[in-house]
Amino acid sequence: MEVSQAGRVTDTITMLGRFESSVYLVDGGHESILLGGGMAHIIPDMIGQLQAFGVDERRISRICILHAHFDHCGAVPFLKKRWPWATVTASARAAELLAKPQIAQSIAEMNRKAVEHMGIERAARALEIPFDGFDIEATVADGDTLGCGSSCLEVLEVPGHSSCSIACYMPGERALFASDAVGLRLHGEYHPTPNSNYDQYQQSLERLSRYDVEVLLLEHYGAYLGEDARAFFPGAIEAACKTRQLLEETYRRTRDIDKCTREITAIFLKRSGDAFLPDDVRAMVAGQMVRFIAKTIKV
């Protein structure tokens, strides 16, 4: 089963936001945790959903960012202002990156552009959505646990998509909050996301595939339950292998990073899986992948 709309995923997990940018609220009884930082343009939807679903926002004790890309922490400045008691949490590497002024400025600008692109400037002004930085108040590492009332989440470091990526596994629900560490899937097509390090991405994907997963929660394009959750991993692993083969073959043929990047970018711009990203960002991602692959090939 695929879950593509905001609402209950399980008895304790609720999806909030939009199909292209989702976050998840874990209800541990007297305490709740928000997993994922979303994009600024989902905030009006989130506010309506929190009210419609009867969420007691005073019980949200933590906002956990699973990696520091602009499309996964853009709603945090607003949410921290709304929930000042909630502890903003991420990996130590994410904290290091987000403390850099140029990265914080880039995240703010990208989210401002997304708000304009979605045509919700008026709603953003009404809600006084801020476009500024924020502090990481607590860091977590591989093997740590996050308590959430009667629930517990295990922290997994899963670099590859980014150097700061973490995932969270909730044994009681057999639920994996993977963010972008396992790639994307849209209209039945898998899109690998090894933006930072292809070797680490494939290693992280293999590691996560060994968990007992009945609920797979992604921050782009919804969640998967049961057989659809289990089937995601073989498809994602195969797609990662095929995309790597494409990158390697293209680079061996062109023998040139710039030319290879142009060819791969043209392919990426035709696919729908990451169409929510601006074209220049998709081109940048293609270049990152090509440069990594080039280092692994002896010309």
Secondary structure as a PSIPRED ss2 file (coil, helix, strand):
# PSIPRED VFORMAT (PSIPRED V4.0)

   1 M C   1.000  0.000  0.000
   2 E E   0.000  0.000  1.000
   3 V E   0.000  0.000  1.000
   4 S C   1.000  0.000  0.000
   5 Q C   1.000  0.000  0.000
   6 A C   1.000  0.000  0.000
   7 G E   0.000  0.000  1.000
   8 R E   0.000  0.000  1.000
   9 V C   1.000  0.000  0.000
  10 T C   1.000  0.000  0.000
  11 D C   1.000  0.000  0.000
  12 T C   1.000  0.000  0.000
  13 I E   0.000  0.000  1.000
  14 T E   0.000  0.000  1.000
  15 M E   0.000  0.000  1.000
  16 L E   0.000  0.000  1.000
  17 G E   0.000  0.000  1.000
  18 R E   0.000  0.000  1.000
  19 F C   1.000  0.000  0.000
  20 E C   1.000  0.000  0.000
  21 S E   0.000  0.000  1.000
  22 S E   0.000  0.000  1.000
  23 V E   0.000  0.000  1.000
  24 Y E   0.000  0.000  1.000
  25 L E   0.000  0.000  1.000
  26 V E   0.000  0.000  1.000
  27 D E   0.000  0.000  1.000
  28 G C   1.000  0.000  0.000
  29 G C   1.000  0.000  0.000
  30 H C   1.000  0.000  0.000
  31 E C   1.000  0.000  0.000
  32 S E   0.000  0.000  1.000
  33 I E   0.000  0.000  1.000
  34 L E   0.000  0.000  1.000
  35 L E   0.000  0.000  1.000
  36 G C   1.000  0.000  0.000
  37 G C   1.000  0.000  0.000
  38 G C   1.000  0.000  0.000
  39 M C   1.000  0.000  0.000
  40 A H   0.000  1.000  0.000
  41 H H   0.000  1.000  0.000
  42 I H   0.000  1.000  0.000
  43 I H   0.000  1.000  0.000
  44 P H   0.000  1.000  0.000
  45 D H   0.000  1.000  0.000
  46 M H   0.000  1.000  0.000
  47 I H   0.000  1.000  0.000
  48 G H   0.000  1.000  0.000
  49 Q H   0.000  1.000  0.000
  50 L H   0.000  1.000  0.000
  51 Q H   0.000  1.000  0.000
  52 A H   0.000  1.000  0.000
  53 F C   1.000  0.000  0.000
  54 G C   1.000  0.000  0.000
  55 V C   1.000  0.000  0.000
  56 D C   1.000  0.000  0.000
  57 E H   0.000  1.000  0.000
  58 R H   0.000  1.000  0.000
  59 R H   0.000  1.000  0.000
  60 I E   0.000  0.000  1.000
  61 S E   0.000  0.000  1.000
  62 R E   0.000  0.000  1.000
  63 I E   0.000  0.000  1.000
  64 C E   0.000  0.000  1.000
  65 I C   1.000  0.000  0.000
  66 L C   1.000  0.000  0.000
  67 H C   1.000  0.000  0.000
  68 A C   1.000  0.000  0.000
  69 H C   1.000  0.000  0.000
  70 F H   0.000  1.000  0.000
  71 D H   0.000  1.000  0.000
  72 H H   0.000  1.000  0.000
  73 C C   1.000  0.000  0.000
  74 G C   1.000  0.000  0.000
  75 A C   1.000  0.000  0.000
  76 V H   0.000  1.000  0.000
  77 P H   0.000  1.000  0.000
  78 F H   0.000  1.000  0.000
  79 L H   0.000  1.000  0.000
  80 K H   0.000  1.000  0.000
  81 K H   0.000  1.000  0.000
  82 R H   0.000  1.000  0.000
  83 W C   1.000  0.000  0.000
  84 P C   1.000  0.000  0.000
  85 W C   1.000  0.000  0.000
  86 A C   1.000  0.000  0.000
  87 T E   0.000  0.000  1.000
  88 V E   0.000  0.000  1.000
  89 T E   0.000  0.000  1.000
  90 A E   0.000  0.000  1.000
  91 S E   0.000  0.000  1.000
  92 A H   0.000  1.000  0.000
  93 R H   0.000  1.000  0.000
  94 A H   0.000  1.000  0.000
  95 A H   0.000  1.000  0.000
  96 E H   0.000  1.000  0.000
  97 L H   0.000  1.000  0.000
  98 L H   0.000  1.000  0.000
  99 A C   1.000  0.000  0.000
 100 K C   1.000  0.000  0.000
 101 P H   0.000  1.000  0.000
 102 Q H   0.000  1.000  0.000
 103 I H   0.000  1.000  0.000
 104 A H   0.000  1.000  0.000
 105 Q H   0.000  1.000  0.000
 106 S H   0.000  1.000  0.000
 107 I H   0.000  1.000  0.000
 108 A H   0.000  1.000  0.000
 109 E H   0.000  1.000  0.000
 110 M H   0.000  1.000  0.000
 111 N H   0.000  1.000  0.000
 112 R H   0.000  1.000  0.000
 113 K H   0.000  1.000  0.000
 114 A H   0.000  1.000  0.000
 115 V H   0.000  1.000  0.000
 116 E H   0.000  1.000  0.000
 117 H H   0.000  1.000  0.000
 118 M C   1.000  0.000  0.000
 119 G C   1.000  0.000  0.000
 120 I C   1.000  0.000  0.000
 121 E H   0.000  1.000  0.000
 122 R H   0.000  1.000  0.000
 123 A H   0.000  1.000  0.000
 124 A H   0.000  1.000  0.000
 125 R H   0.000  1.000  0.000
 126 A H   0.000  1.000  0.000
 127 L H   0.000  1.000  0.000
 128 E C   1.000  0.000  0.000
 129 I C   1.000  0.000  0.000
 130 P C   1.000  0.000  0.000
 131 F C   1.000  0.000  0.000
 132 D C   1.000  0.000  0.000
 133 G C   1.000  0.000  0.000
 134 F C   1.000  0.000  0.000
 135 D C   1.000  0.000  0.000
 136 I C   1.000  0.000  0.000
 137 E C   1.000  0.000  0.000
 138 A E   0.000  0.000  1.000
 139 T E   0.000  0.000  1.000
 140 V E   0.000  0.000  1.000
 141 A C   1.000  0.000  0.000
 142 D C   1.000  0.000  0.000
 143 G C   1.000  0.000  0.000
 144 D C   1.000  0.000  0.000
 145 T E   0.000  0.000  1.000
 146 L E   0.000  0.000  1.000
 147 G E   0.000  0.000  1.000
 148 C E   0.000  0.000  1.000
 149 G C   1.000  0.000  0.000
 150 S C   1.000  0.000  0.000
 151 S E   0.000  0.000  1.000
 152 C E   0.000  0.000  1.000
 153 L E   0.000  0.000  1.000
 154 E E   0.000  0.000  1.000
 155 V E   0.000  0.000  1.000
 156 L E   0.000  0.000  1.000
 157 E E   0.000  0.000  1.000
 158 V C   1.000  0.000  0.000
 159 P C   1.000  0.000  0.000
 160 G C   1.000  0.000  0.000
 161 H C   1.000  0.000  0.000
 162 S C   1.000  0.000  0.000
 163 S C   1.000  0.000  0.000
 164 C C   1.000  0.000  0.000
 165 S C   1.000  0.000  0.000
 166 I E   0.000  0.000  1.000
 167 A E   0.000  0.000  1.000
 168 C E   0.000  0.000  1.000
 169 Y E   0.000  0.000  1.000
 170 M E   0.000  0.000  1.000
 171 P C   1.000  0.000  0.000
 172 G C   1.000  0.000  0.000
 173 E C   1.000  0.000  0.000
 174 R C   1.000  0.000  0.000
 175 A E   0.000  0.000  1.000
 176 L E   0.000  0.000  1.000
 177 F E   0.000  0.000  1.000
 178 A C   1.000  0.000  0.000
 179 S C   1.000  0.000  0.000
 180 D C   1.000  0.000  0.000
 181 A C   1.000  0.000  0.000
 182 V C   1.000  0.000  0.000
 183 G C   1.000  0.000  0.000
 184 L E   0.000  0.000  1.000
 185 R E   0.000  0.000  1.000
 186 L E   0.000  0.000  1.000
 187 H C   1.000  0.000  0.000
 188 G C   1.000  0.000  0.000
 189 E E   0.000  0.000  1.000
 190 Y E   0.000  0.000  1.000
 191 H E   0.000  0.000  1.000
 192 P C   1.000  0.000  0.000
 193 T C   1.000  0.000  0.000
 194 P C   1.000  0.000  0.000
 195 N C   1.000  0.000  0.000
 196 S C   1.000  0.000  0.000
 197 N C   1.000  0.000  0.000
 198 Y H   0.000  1.000  0.000
 199 D H   0.000  1.000  0.000
 200 Q H   0.000  1.000  0.000
 201 Y H   0.000  1.000  0.000
 202 Q H   0.000  1.000  0.000
 203 Q H   0.000  1.000  0.000
 204 S H   0.000  1.000  0.000
 205 L H   0.000  1.000  0.000
 206 E H   0.000  1.000  0.000
 207 R H   0.000  1.000  0.000
 208 L H   0.000  1.000  0.000
 209 S H   0.000  1.000  0.000
 210 R C   1.000  0.000  0.000
 211 Y C   1.000  0.000  0.000
 212 D C   1.000  0.000  0.000
 213 V C   1.000  0.000  0.000
 214 E C   1.000  0.000  0.000
 215 V E   0.000  0.000  1.000
 216 L E   0.000  0.000  1.000
 217 L E   0.000  0.000  1.000
 218 L C   1.000  0.000  0.000
 219 E C   1.000  0.000  0.000
 220 H C   1.000  0.000  0.000
 221 Y C   1.000  0.000  0.000
 222 G C   1.000  0.000  0.000
 223 A E   0.000  0.000  1.000
 224 Y E   0.000  0.000  1.000
 225 L E   0.000  0.000  1.000
 226 G C   1.000  0.000  0.000
 227 E H   0.000  1.000  0.000
 228 D H   0.000  1.000  0.000
 229 A H   0.000  1.000  0.000
 230 R H   0.000  1.000  0.000
 231 A H   0.000  1.000  0.000
 232 F H   0.000  1.000  0.000
 233 F H   0.000  1.000  0.000
 234 P H   0.000  1.000  0.000
 235 G H   0.000  1.000  0.000
 236 A H   0.000  1.000  0.000
 237 I H   0.000  1.000  0.000
 238 E H   0.000  1.000  0.000
 239 A H   0.000  1.000  0.000
 240 A H   0.000  1.000  0.000
 241 C H   0.000  1.000  0.000
 242 K H   0.000  1.000  0.000
 243 T H   0.000  1.000  0.000
 244 R H   0.000  1.000  0.000
 245 Q H   0.000  1.000  0.000
 246 L H   0.000  1.000  0.000
 247 L H   0.000  1.000  0.000
 248 E H   0.000  1.000  0.000
 249 E H   0.000  1.000  0.000
 250 T H   0.000  1.000  0.000
 251 Y H   0.000  1.000  0.000
 252 R H   0.000  1.000  0.000
 253 R H   0.000  1.000  0.000
 254 T H   0.000  1.000  0.000
 255 R C   1.000  0.000  0.000
 256 D C   1.000  0.000  0.000
 257 I H   0.000  1.000  0.000
 258 D H   0.000  1.000  0.000
 259 K H   0.000  1.000  0.000
 260 C H   0.000  1.000  0.000
 261 T H   0.000  1.000  0.000
 262 R H   0.000  1.000  0.000
 263 E H   0.000  1.000  0.000
 264 I H   0.000  1.000  0.000
 265 T H   0.000  1.000  0.000
 266 A H   0.000  1.000  0.000
 267 I H   0.000  1.000  0.000
 268 F H   0.000  1.000  0.000
 269 L H   0.000  1.000  0.000
 270 K H   0.000  1.000  0.000
 271 R C   1.000  0.000  0.000
 272 S C   1.000  0.000  0.000
 273 G C   1.000  0.000  0.000
 274 D C   1.000  0.000  0.000
 275 A C   1.000  0.000  0.000
 276 F C   1.000  0.000  0.000
 277 L C   1.000  0.000  0.000
 278 P C   1.000  0.000  0.000
 279 D H   0.000  1.000  0.000
 280 D H   0.000  1.000  0.000
 281 V H   0.000  1.000  0.000
 282 R H   0.000  1.000  0.000
 283 A H   0.000  1.000  0.000
 284 M H   0.000  1.000  0.000
 285 V H   0.000  1.000  0.000
 286 A H   0.000  1.000  0.000
 287 G H   0.000  1.000  0.000
 288 Q H   0.000  1.000  0.000
 289 M H   0.000  1.000  0.000
 290 V H   0.000  1.000  0.000
 291 R H   0.000  1.000  0.000
 292 F H   0.000  1.000  0.000
 293 I H   0.000  1.000  0.000
 294 A H   0.000  1.000  0.000
 295 K H   0.000  1.000  0.000
 296 T H   0.000  1.000  0.000
 297 I C   1.000  0.000  0.000
 298 K C   1.000  0.000  0.000
 299 V C   1.000  0.000  0.000
